[in-house]
Amino acid sequence: MPREPYQRCSQAIFEAWLKPHIMAQPLITTHFGMKFESLVETEDGVISSFTTESGERHTVTSQYVIGCDGAGSKVRKSIGINLTGGPVPSMMHLIHFKSRDLSRLHKQGQFWHIFFTHGACIIAQDEKDTWTIHIPRPVGTHFSSIDPIAAVYEGLGTKDLPYHIEIDEILVTSGWRPNICLADRYISDKGRVLLSGDAAHQNIPTGGYGMNTAVGDSFDVGWKLAAVVAGHGGPSLLSSYEAERRPVAAKNIDRSGRHWMVHATYQGYCNEDPQLVYQKSELAKQLKEKIADYVLTHDEENKDHVIELGYQYKDSPIILREQDTVEILDQSNGYVPDTTPGARAPHVFLSDGKTSIHDLFGTGQEYTLVDFTSEGSFVHNFQPAAKTLGVPLRVVHLPSEEHVHQVWQRDAVLVRPDDHVAWRAPLGLNNLDAGHILRVAVGREDVSKSKYATLSISSIPVSEKTFTGTVGNVDQNNLAGLAVFQK
């Protein structure tokens, strides 16, 4: 599980806190009020064009460009990468408003989301008086002609509520259309331009995987680019970004679709008589019990740690997998932390009950070697090899941490700067070539020529290696269905 318990925080609050911290970093230079226009990629760099709000033109030459410019990414268009997918056949009416009355309505206490059987959803933004409601509408709806206060009442279940709810203030009203898309590639032809976040993938909100996937992209590409610029990262390091992150996005998109089908299913129970669920008859009671039973037995959206923590970089050229690892451990029934190469290194508390093993990992560009042997034999092999290769390495020797050793399963594990496992000591290891392991892990040697060769992509189930459409949405192979901003 995570080292720290997760917290819920509105983006409006979190971004206001995060922005000044980012701007204070000495290695970050910000230029607000400038708009990216286009780029030209050369063999040794990228020339990008920008304009200011006053119309001034600027040209920037850089070694690399990472396009994090959202769904309508001009960076993506500049390098000719297409999206597979398109918009779903409906729109959502968003109303952001304030109401003190709503905070007192839920008898079981404070809620986060309420999903209504007619398709609307309301979200508590600050657990005080700020709310956002999303109401499904037909494509082409003109939202400016809809009274937002009346729409809030409609979204709450009926236009004739049995109790009065005062809407104190309408903050924002708008419309949006969910899109399900995946970039055909994440990296340009010359390898100098990379895509991240919504520029590379777009998802429906169920599960909350959109921004989380984007953060994972940035974390992955960030440490790799830093290693290449620093000089110890090899040519396979940046190319591994697409091999690692694109399958994760495809799986997350698919899983969001599965979560959405849960909502669509119980909403379908109410199609024949949408008002029945609000009544107090025996028939209404049976319908509510049917919905409750279905939701309780299909609750993966609220506890899908396999997607959130259990993703594994199975087909990466910089992951060294043992020959005895034929396939990834089946985690369909729940997340099982383990040190399979490509997986997230498990969080475990040390015997002091306070220190997480993650607290001992290296920082910045450092790899971490965790050695559980009494004599530290792996430390003695890896330290000189790392020094020779110029690879930043922190060693962690834990000969007496039996519980951690049991969870981590092997005598030694090499952890990357992003906390994913690059290699672990095979059972019955006889010969150790630490230099070879490190060269593969930093992208300077081809893993396919190694005894640790990754599984061929043909051995991965089709649903894992390609992006497919999600049941209940548009045909994902229909590029004619792209939204206007994607063309």
C-alpha positions as CSV (number, residue, x, y, z in Angstrom):
1,M,0.0,0.0,0.0
2,P,1.1,3.6,-0.2
3,R,3.8,4.8,2.3
4,E,1.5,7.8,3.2
5,P,-2.3,7.6,3.4
6,Y,-3.9,9.5,0.5
7,Q,-5.8,12.7,1.1
8,R,-8.6,14.3,-0.8
9,C,-7.9,17.8,-1.9
10,S,-9.6,20.0,-4.5
11,Q,-7.5,20.8,-7.5
12,A,-8.2,24.5,-6.9
13,I,-6.7,24.3,-3.5
14,F,-3.8,21.9,-4.4
15,E,-2.8,23.9,-7.5
16,A,-2.7,27.2,-5.6
17,W,-0.4,25.5,-3.0
18,L,1.8,23.7,-5.6
19,K,2.4,26.5,-8.1
20,P,4.6,28.7,-5.9
21,H,6.7,25.7,-4.8
22,I,7.3,24.8,-8.4
23,M,8.2,28.4,-9.3
24,A,10.7,28.5,-6.4
25,Q,12.7,25.6,-7.8
26,P,16.1,26.9,-9.1
27,L,16.0,24.4,-12.1
28,I,12.6,25.6,-13.3
29,T,12.0,28.8,-15.3
30,T,8.4,29.8,-16.0
31,H,7.1,32.0,-18.8
32,F,3.4,32.7,-18.3
33,G,1.6,34.5,-21.0
34,M,3.4,32.7,-23.9
35,K,1.6,30.3,-26.2
36,F,3.3,27.4,-28.0
37,E,2.7,27.6,-31.8
38,S,4.8,24.9,-33.5
39,L,8.1,23.1,-33.5
40,V,10.7,21.7,-35.8
41,E,12.7,18.6,-34.7
42,T,16.3,18.2,-35.8
43,E,18.8,15.4,-35.2
44,D,20.3,17.2,-32.2
45,G,17.5,19.3,-30.9
46,V,14.1,21.0,-31.2
47,I,13.3,24.6,-32.4
48,S,10.0,25.8,-30.9
49,S,8.0,28.9,-31.7
50,F,6.0,30.9,-29.2
51,T,3.9,34.1,-29.2
52,T,3.1,36.4,-26.3
53,E,-0.3,38.0,-25.6
54,S,0.9,41.1,-27.3
55,G,1.8,39.2,-30.5
56,E,5.6,39.1,-30.1
57,R,7.2,36.0,-31.5
58,H,9.9,34.0,-29.8
59,T,12.0,31.0,-30.8
60,V,13.5,28.6,-28.3
61,T,16.1,25.9,-29.1
62,S,16.3,23.0,-26.7
63,Q,17.6,19.4,-26.6
64,Y,14.1,18.0,-25.9
65,V,10.5,19.0,-25.7
66,I,7.8,17.3,-23.5
67,G,4.3,18.1,-24.7
68,C,2.0,18.4,-21.6
69,D,-0.3,20.8,-23.4
70,G,-3.6,19.0,-23.0
71,A,-6.1,17.3,-25.2
72,G,-5.8,19.7,-28.1
73,S,-2.0,19.4,-28.0
74,K,-0.3,21.5,-30.6
75,V,2.9,19.6,-29.8
76,R,1.3,16.3,-30.7
77,K,0.0,17.8,-34.0
78,S,3.4,19.3,-34.8
79,I,5.0,15.9,-34.8
80,G,2.2,14.2,-36.7
81,I,1.0,11.8,-34.0
82,N,-2.7,10.8,-34.3
83,L,-5.2,9.8,-31.6
84,T,-7.1,6.6,-31.8
85,G,-10.6,7.1,-30.3
86,G,-13.0,9.9,-30.0
87,P,-15.9,11.5,-28.0
88,V,-18.6,9.5,-26.4
89,P,-22.1,10.0,-27.8
90,S,-23.3,12.3,-25.0
91,M,-22.5,15.6,-23.2
92,M,-22.4,16.6,-19.6
93,H,-23.8,19.8,-18.2
94,L,-21.5,21.1,-15.4
95,I,-22.8,23.5,-12.8
96,H,-20.4,24.7,-10.0
97,F,-22.3,26.3,-7.2
98,K,-22.5,27.1,-3.5
99,S,-25.2,25.8,-1.1
100,R,-25.1,25.6,2.6
101,D,-28.3,23.5,2.7
102,L,-26.8,20.5,0.9
103,S,-24.3,19.9,3.6
104,R,-27.1,19.0,6.0
105,L,-29.1,16.6,3.9
106,H,-27.1,13.3,4.0
107,K,-28.1,11.5,7.2
108,Q,-25.1,9.2,7.1
109,G,-22.6,12.1,7.3
110,Q,-20.5,14.0,4.8
111,F,-20.4,12.5,1.3
112,W,-17.9,12.9,-1.5
113,H,-19.9,11.8,-4.6
114,I,-23.5,10.9,-5.0
115,F,-24.4,9.0,-8.2
116,F,-28.1,9.3,-9.1
117,T,-30.0,6.6,-10.9
118,H,-30.9,9.0,-13.8
119,G,-27.2,9.6,-14.6
120,A,-26.3,12.8,-12.8
121,C,-23.5,13.0,-10.2
122,I,-22.8,15.6,-7.5
123,I,-19.4,16.1,-6.0
124,A,-18.6,17.8,-2.7
125,Q,-15.6,20.1,-3.4
126,D,-14.7,21.4,0.0
127,E,-17.0,19.6,2.5
128,K,-18.5,22.9,3.4
129,D,-20.7,24.7,0.8
130,T,-19.1,24.2,-2.7
131,W,-20.5,21.6,-5.1
132,T,-20.3,20.5,-8.7
133,I,-23.1,18.7,-10.4
134,H,-22.8,16.9,-13.8
135,I,-26.0,16.2,-15.7
136,P,-26.1,14.1,-18.9
137,R,-27.4,15.9,-22.0
138,P,-27.8,15.1,-25.7
139,V,-25.0,16.1,-28.0
140,G,-25.6,19.6,-29.3
141,T,-27.3,21.0,-26.2
142,H,-27.1,24.8,-25.9
143,F,-26.3,25.2,-22.2
144,S,-26.7,29.0,-22.2
145,S,-30.5,28.5,-22.6
146,I,-30.8,26.4,-19.5
147,D,-31.5,27.9,-16.1
148,P,-28.6,26.7,-14.0
149,I,-30.6,26.7,-10.7
150,A,-33.4,24.7,-12.3
151,A,-30.8,22.3,-13.7
152,V,-29.3,21.8,-10.2
153,Y,-32.8,20.8,-8.9
154,E,-33.2,18.5,-11.9
155,G,-29.9,16.9,-11.3
156,L,-30.7,16.2,-7.6
157,G,-33.4,13.9,-8.7
158,T,-36.6,15.8,-9.5
159,K,-37.8,19.2,-10.4
160,D,-40.3,19.1,-7.4
161,L,-38.1,18.3,-4.4
162,P,-40.0,17.6,-1.2
163,Y,-37.7,20.0,0.7
164,H,-36.3,23.3,-0.1
165,I,-32.6,23.6,-1.0
166,E,-31.3,27.1,-1.3
167,I,-28.7,27.7,-4.1
168,D,-26.6,30.5,-2.7
169,E,-24.5,31.2,-5.8
170,I,-23.9,29.8,-9.2
171,L,-20.1,29.9,-9.8
172,V,-19.6,28.3,-13.2
173,T,-21.9,26.7,-15.7
174,S,-20.6,25.0,-18.9
175,G,-20.7,21.8,-21.0
176,W,-18.2,19.2,-21.7
177,R,-18.0,16.0,-23.7
178,P,-16.1,13.0,-22.5
179,N,-13.4,11.6,-24.8
180,I,-11.7,8.3,-24.9
181,C,-8.5,8.5,-26.9
182,L,-4.9,7.2,-27.0
183,A,-2.0,8.5,-28.9
184,D,-0.7,6.1,-31.5
185,R,2.8,6.9,-30.3
186,Y,4.3,8.8,-27.3
187,I,7.6,9.7,-29.0
188,S,8.5,11.5,-32.2
189,D,10.5,10.0,-35.1
190,K,13.8,11.5,-34.0
191,G,13.1,10.8,-30.3
192,R,13.4,14.5,-29.3
193,V,9.7,15.2,-28.6
194,L,7.6,13.2,-26.1
195,L,4.0,13.4,-25.1
196,S,2.6,13.3,-21.5
197,G,-0.8,13.6,-19.9
198,D,-3.9,14.5,-21.9
199,A,-1.7,15.1,-24.9
200,A,-1.1,11.4,-25.0
201,H,-4.4,9.9,-23.6
202,Q,-7.9,11.1,-22.6
203,N,-10.3,9.2,-20.4
204,I,-13.7,9.3,-18.9
205,P,-13.8,10.3,-15.2
206,T,-14.9,7.0,-13.6
207,G,-12.1,5.7,-11.4
208,G,-10.3,9.0,-11.4
209,Y,-7.5,7.6,-13.6
210,G,-7.0,10.6,-16.0
211,M,-4.8,12.9,-13.9
212,N,-3.2,10.0,-12.0
213,T,-2.1,8.5,-15.3
214,A,-0.8,11.9,-16.3
215,V,1.2,12.2,-13.1
216,G,2.7,8.8,-13.7
217,D,3.7,9.8,-17.2
218,S,5.5,12.9,-16.0
219,F,7.3,10.9,-13.2
220,D,8.4,8.3,-15.7
221,V,9.7,10.6,-18.4
222,G,11.2,13.1,-15.9
223,W,13.8,10.9,-14.3
224,K,14.7,9.3,-17.6
225,L,15.3,12.6,-19.3
226,A,17.3,13.8,-16.4
227,A,19.5,10.6,-16.6
228,V,20.1,11.1,-20.4
229,V,21.0,14.8,-19.9
230,A,23.3,13.9,-17.0
231,G,25.1,11.4,-19.2
232,H,24.6,8.0,-17.5
233,G,21.3,7.3,-19.3
234,G,21.6,5.4,-22.6
235,P,19.6,5.4,-25.8
236,S,17.1,2.8,-24.6
237,L,16.1,4.9,-21.6
238,L,13.9,7.4,-23.3
239,S,12.5,4.9,-25.8
240,S,11.3,2.8,-22.8
241,Y,8.9,5.6,-21.9
242,E,6.4,4.7,-24.5
243,A,6.9,0.9,-23.9
244,E,6.1,1.5,-20.2
245,R,3.4,4.2,-20.1
246,R,1.3,3.6,-23.2
247,P,0.1,0.1,-22.0
248,V,-0.8,1.6,-18.6
249,A,-2.9,4.3,-20.2
250,A,-4.7,1.7,-22.4
251,K,-5.5,-0.5,-19.4
252,N,-6.7,2.5,-17.4
253,I,-9.0,3.6,-20.2
254,D,-10.4,0.1,-20.4
255,R,-10.9,-0.1,-16.6
256,S,-12.7,3.3,-16.6
257,G,-15.1,1.9,-19.1
258,R,-15.8,-1.1,-16.9
259,H,-16.5,1.2,-14.0
260,W,-18.8,3.2,-16.1
261,M,-20.7,0.1,-17.1
262,V,-21.5,-0.4,-13.4
263,H,-23.3,2.9,-13.3
264,A,-25.0,2.3,-16.7
265,T,-26.3,-1.0,-15.4
266,Y,-28.1,0.2,-12.3
267,Q,-29.3,3.3,-14.2
268,G,-30.8,0.8,-16.7
269,Y,-32.8,-0.8,-13.9
270,C,-34.7,2.5,-13.6
271,N,-35.3,3.2,-17.3
272,E,-38.9,1.8,-17.3
273,D,-40.0,4.0,-14.5
274,P,-37.4,6.7,-13.5
275,Q,-39.5,8.0,-10.6
276,L,-40.1,4.6,-9.0
277,V,-36.8,4.7,-7.0
278,Y,-38.1,7.8,-5.2
279,Q,-41.3,6.2,-4.0
280,K,-42.1,4.2,-0.8
281,S,-43.9,1.3,-2.3
282,E,-42.9,-2.4,-2.0
283,L,-41.9,-2.3,-5.7
284,A,-39.7,0.7,-5.0
285,K,-38.1,-1.1,-2.1
286,Q,-37.3,-4.1,-4.2
287,L,-35.7,-1.9,-6.9
288,K,-33.6,-0.1,-4.2
289,E,-32.4,-3.5,-2.8
290,K,-31.6,-4.7,-6.4
291,I,-29.5,-1.5,-7.0
292,A,-27.8,-1.7,-3.6
293,D,-26.9,-5.4,-4.0
294,Y,-25.5,-4.8,-7.5
295,V,-23.4,-1.8,-6.4
296,L,-22.0,-3.6,-3.3
297,T,-20.9,-6.6,-5.4
298,H,-19.4,-4.4,-8.2
299,D,-17.5,-1.9,-6.1
300,E,-14.1,-2.1,-7.9
301,E,-14.1,1.6,-8.7
302,N,-13.6,2.4,-5.0
303,K,-10.9,-0.1,-4.3
304,D,-9.1,-0.8,-7.5
305,H,-5.5,-0.9,-6.1
306,V,-4.4,-3.1,-9.0
307,I,-4.8,-0.2,-11.3
308,E,-3.6,2.5,-8.9
309,L,-0.6,0.6,-7.4
310,G,-0.3,-2.7,-9.2
311,Y,0.7,-1.7,-12.7
312,Q,3.8,-3.4,-14.0
313,Y,6.1,-2.4,-16.8
314,K,6.1,-5.9,-18.3
315,D,7.5,-5.2,-21.8
316,S,10.1,-2.6,-21.0
317,P,13.6,-2.8,-22.6
318,I,15.2,-1.6,-19.4
319,I,13.6,-4.2,-17.1
320,L,15.5,-7.4,-16.3
321,R,13.1,-10.3,-15.8
322,E,14.1,-13.8,-14.7
323,Q,13.5,-16.7,-17.0
324,D,11.4,-18.4,-14.4
325,T,8.9,-15.5,-14.5
326,V,6.6,-16.8,-17.2
327,E,3.7,-14.4,-16.6
328,I,2.7,-11.6,-14.3
329,L,1.0,-12.8,-11.1
330,D,-2.8,-12.8,-11.5
331,Q,-4.0,-9.9,-9.4
332,S,-7.6,-10.0,-10.6
333,N,-8.9,-10.5,-7.1
334,G,-6.8,-7.7,-5.5
335,Y,-3.5,-6.0,-5.4
336,V,-0.7,-8.2,-4.1
337,P,2.5,-6.2,-3.5
338,D,5.6,-8.0,-4.8
339,T,9.0,-7.3,-6.3
340,T,8.4,-8.7,-9.8
341,P,10.7,-6.7,-12.1
342,G,8.6,-3.8,-13.5
343,A,6.4,-3.7,-10.4
344,R,6.3,-0.9,-7.9
345,A,8.6,-1.8,-5.0
346,P,6.4,-2.7,-2.0
347,H,6.1,-0.4,0.9
348,V,6.9,-2.2,4.2
349,F,7.6,-0.8,7.6
350,L,10.9,-1.8,9.1
351,S,11.1,-3.5,12.5
352,D,11.1,-0.2,14.3
353,G,7.5,0.2,13.2
354,K,8.1,3.8,12.0
355,T,10.5,3.7,9.1
356,S,9.2,2.7,5.6
357,I,11.7,1.0,3.4
358,H,10.8,3.7,0.8
359,D,12.3,6.2,3.2
360,L,15.7,4.6,2.6
361,F,15.5,4.8,-1.2
362,G,17.8,7.1,-3.1
363,T,16.7,10.6,-4.2
364,G,16.8,12.4,-7.6
365,Q,18.5,10.2,-10.1
366,E,19.8,7.6,-7.7
367,Y,19.0,3.9,-8.1
368,T,18.8,1.9,-4.9
369,L,20.2,-1.6,-4.3
370,V,18.5,-3.3,-1.3
371,D,20.6,-6.2,0.0
372,F,19.2,-8.6,2.6
373,T,22.2,-11.0,2.8
374,S,24.2,-11.1,6.0
375,E,27.5,-10.4,4.4
376,G,26.3,-7.7,1.9
377,S,27.6,-9.7,-1.1
378,F,25.4,-7.8,-3.6
379,V,26.6,-4.5,-2.3
380,H,30.2,-5.5,-2.9
381,N,29.3,-6.4,-6.5
382,F,27.2,-3.4,-7.4
383,Q,29.0,-0.5,-5.8
384,P,32.2,-0.8,-7.9
385,A,30.2,-1.5,-11.0
386,A,28.1,1.6,-10.5
387,K,31.2,3.7,-9.8
388,T,32.8,2.5,-13.0
389,L,29.7,3.2,-15.1
390,G,29.0,6.5,-13.4
391,V,25.5,5.4,-12.3
392,P,24.2,7.1,-9.2
393,L,23.5,4.3,-6.7
394,R,22.5,4.2,-3.1
395,V,22.9,0.9,-1.2
396,V,20.6,-0.3,1.6
397,H,21.9,-3.2,3.6
398,L,19.1,-4.9,5.8
399,P,20.5,-8.2,7.0
400,S,18.2,-8.3,10.1
401,E,14.9,-7.2,8.5
402,E,13.3,-10.6,8.2
403,H,9.7,-9.4,7.6
404,V,10.8,-7.0,4.9
405,H,12.9,-9.7,3.3
406,Q,9.9,-12.1,3.3
407,V,7.6,-9.5,1.6
408,W,10.4,-8.6,-0.9
409,Q,11.0,-12.3,-1.7
410,R,14.6,-12.1,-2.9
411,D,18.0,-11.5,-1.4
412,A,18.6,-8.4,-3.5
413,V,16.5,-6.0,-5.4
414,L,17.5,-3.0,-7.7
415,V,15.0,-0.2,-7.5
416,R,14.8,2.6,-10.1
417,P,14.5,6.3,-9.3
418,D,10.7,6.0,-9.8
419,D,10.5,3.2,-7.1
420,H,9.8,0.5,-9.7
421,V,11.9,-2.7,-9.6
422,A,14.5,-2.9,-12.4
423,W,16.0,-6.3,-11.3
424,R,15.9,-8.8,-8.5
425,A,18.2,-11.6,-7.7
426,P,16.9,-14.9,-9.2
427,L,16.5,-17.9,-6.9
428,G,19.6,-20.0,-6.9
429,L,21.8,-17.3,-8.4
430,N,25.2,-18.5,-9.3
431,N,26.9,-15.9,-11.4
432,L,26.3,-12.1,-11.0
433,D,27.3,-9.5,-13.6
434,A,26.4,-6.3,-11.9
435,G,27.8,-4.2,-14.7
436,H,25.5,-5.8,-17.2
437,I,22.5,-5.4,-15.0
438,L,23.2,-1.7,-14.5
439,R,23.9,-1.1,-18.2
440,V,20.5,-2.5,-19.1
441,A,18.7,-0.7,-16.3
442,V,20.1,2.7,-17.5
443,G,19.4,1.9,-21.2
444,R,23.0,1.4,-22.3
445,E,22.7,-2.3,-23.2
446,D,20.0,-4.3,-25.1
447,V,18.1,-6.5,-22.7
448,S,17.0,-8.7,-25.6
449,K,20.5,-10.1,-25.8
450,S,20.6,-10.8,-22.1
451,K,19.6,-13.9,-20.1
452,Y,17.2,-11.5,-18.5
453,A,15.4,-10.9,-21.8
454,T,11.9,-9.5,-21.3
455,L,8.8,-11.5,-22.4
456,S,8.1,-11.1,-26.1
457,I,5.0,-9.0,-26.7
458,S,3.3,-12.0,-28.4
459,S,3.2,-13.7,-25.0
460,I,1.1,-10.8,-23.5
461,P,-2.6,-11.1,-23.8
462,V,-4.1,-9.0,-26.7
463,S,-6.1,-6.9,-24.3
464,E,-2.8,-5.9,-22.5
465,K,-0.8,-4.9,-25.5
466,T,-3.2,-3.0,-27.7
467,F,-5.8,-0.3,-27.1
468,T,-9.3,-1.5,-27.7
469,G,-12.7,0.1,-27.5
470,T,-14.7,0.2,-24.3
471,V,-18.1,-1.4,-24.2
472,G,-20.9,1.1,-24.1
473,N,-18.9,3.9,-25.8
474,V,-18.2,4.9,-29.4
475,D,-16.2,2.7,-31.8
476,Q,-12.6,3.5,-30.7
477,N,-11.2,2.8,-34.1
478,N,-13.4,5.4,-35.7
479,L,-11.1,8.4,-36.2
480,A,-14.0,10.3,-37.9
481,G,-15.5,10.6,-34.4
482,L,-12.8,13.0,-33.2
483,A,-13.9,16.1,-31.4
484,V,-13.3,19.5,-33.1
485,F,-10.3,20.3,-30.8
486,Q,-8.6,17.0,-31.8
487,K,-8.6,17.6,-35.5
